[in-house]
Amino acid sequence: MTLTLDNRSRNKESSLTQALRQIQQLNSKIAVLEQQHQDYVQKQQNLIPAIAERKYFSDTGSTSAADSNL
């Protein structure tokens, strides 16, 4: 009976260890995805001024910022 209890304890510990390892792996993947998302959002935010500038110059008939000084 003592051996059976010891085996159960070891199996539970092994299962908990595996679960912990899986949680740590998922947390690492989440961290990578969060960083990728932040990079994507930053790139999109960087596009906003460029798009606005292009629209401004297309609306005014200019082709570049230099044309607006003429």
Summary of the structure (lengths in Angstrom):
residues: 70
radius of gyration: 28.8
end to end distance: 94.8
largest distance: 94.8
contacts: 132
relative contact order: 0.05
helix: 90%
strand: 0%
